[in-house]
């Protein structure tokens, strides 16, 4: 795998990534680990996640469990609670999709889809909802290959849209693949907006706001602006910023704390709901999971188009 090329212009970092996303595989490892927990303990189950992780990683963990455990503990020291926040995010987004299906969802657009498996594991999507998976072509090509291996062919209800958010016109690409602006749609941006430029975010949100049926919704997660610009006083914030940069996928965008409603309102969205770490921790971590900590730096937000 080739390393990304990083160039800096006008005090902004632009990533010309080559090869599939390393961060996407790292996130998938969380889904694998959570799915391996007992039914009583796990907060979601993703039977397909394991197929999107390099077998060498899984073999190493099985062969050297103590070393693997030490590596996990080191990550927890660097990013306290972040792994659990990521797992809460999976469950929260899952529940949001299920609720949308029950309310008559017709289209699901997964932006920055990575190795997301909702199109294949959430009941009610197949046969009822058209799913568009939008992602960088290098990551998406790996995804398509794995999906074909799992199911023998590509599912009829999923449409793959290769897009580099920094260089491609996302709206044009989506429309060319059959996106219907007259259908009630949910747009998922899980683990995406922090990795693309403000310009690309504005273009994406502008398309969604102007080309979606009334009642369509958007759901995403984000870091505070301070984590992205390096002014966060928390060590975890500094570590998140440094780690993503080392992985070749640096953070590029955050929202100032307390400003998400204004941010989305200015871009044509209403009914904005901001979900804090403490709120989503209480939703899913209780009983046997009551002691699982989360990261206060990761927020979820959703809004609608009226």
Secondary structure, DSSP 8 states (H G I E B T S, - for coil): ----EEEEETTEEEEE--SS-HHHHHHHHHHHHHHTS-TTT-S---TTGGGGS-HHHHHHHHH-HHHHHHHHHHHHHHSTTHHHHHHHHHHHHHHHHHHHHHTT--EEEEET-TT--HHHHSTT-TTT-EEEEEE-HHHHHHHHHHHHHHHSS--TTEEEEE--TTTS-HHHHHHHTT--TTS-EEEEETT-GGGS-HHHHHHHHHHHHHSS-TT-EEEEEEEBHHHHHT---SHHHHHHHHHHHHTT------B-TT-HHHHHHTTT-EEEEEE-HHHHHHHH--GGGTT----TTEEEEEEE--
